[in-house]
Amino acid sequence: CISLDKADIYVIIYYTIFTNGERSFFVDNFKEQLVRANSGTAYKITKVFTYIFAVLAVLFLGTFNLILTAIFGLAAVGLFFLKKRLYLEYEYSITNGEVDVDKIIEARSRKKLITFNMKEVELLAPLDSSEYKSFSGKPEKIINAVPNGDTNRKYGAIINGGGKRAQLIFVPNKEFVDLCFIYNPQAVKK
């Protein structure tokens, strides 16, 4: 006779997945890391001048001075797009060995850079390590997922799988690297 107490029943309820009438226990390994950009003075100055030039373009439009309207209008549009490039964040997430790297532009829009499984990684090591430097046959495609001005230790991942071959340059923290190590201990060099 098996006796179950209340805690055992909760474990069975919350961590059991029924597939084809069989019970299996499943717990996700998940880690998410947001690497924020250093929103320095360049971003703030660009933002202020974008608004100043836009207001000047509207004012000169009222005086029918089309040349100055065009100059200030084009400057405002150019600075608007430059401003977006100055404030980038990156999000790294790993769920059961599946790694997603996203670029977040001005904390508003998100663009997926790459998704891969840790089993597809040939090497994940610090960029300044001898293992990474001596790795032969590095892919030409390089995905940079490091915000401007970030001084944390940079890692490189050589990804080869699913028809994609690329180098990913990023700044994972220790917990993220440790979780990657669980899914591919031969490739991860701490």
Salt bridges, closest charged atoms under 4 A:
GLU89 OE2 - ARG36 NH1 3.18
GLU91 OE1 - ARG110 NH1 2.60
ASP100 OD1 - LYS112 NZ 3.81
ASP102 OD2 - ARG110 NH1 2.98
ASP102 OD1 - LYS112 NZ 3.35
GLU106 OE2 - LYS83 NZ 3.13
GLU106 OE1 - ARG108 NH1 3.75
GLU122 OE2 - ARG165 NH1 3.29
ASP128 OD1 - ARG153 NH2 3.28
ASP178 OD2 - LYS174 NZ 2.82
ASP178 OD1 - LYS190 NZ 2.95
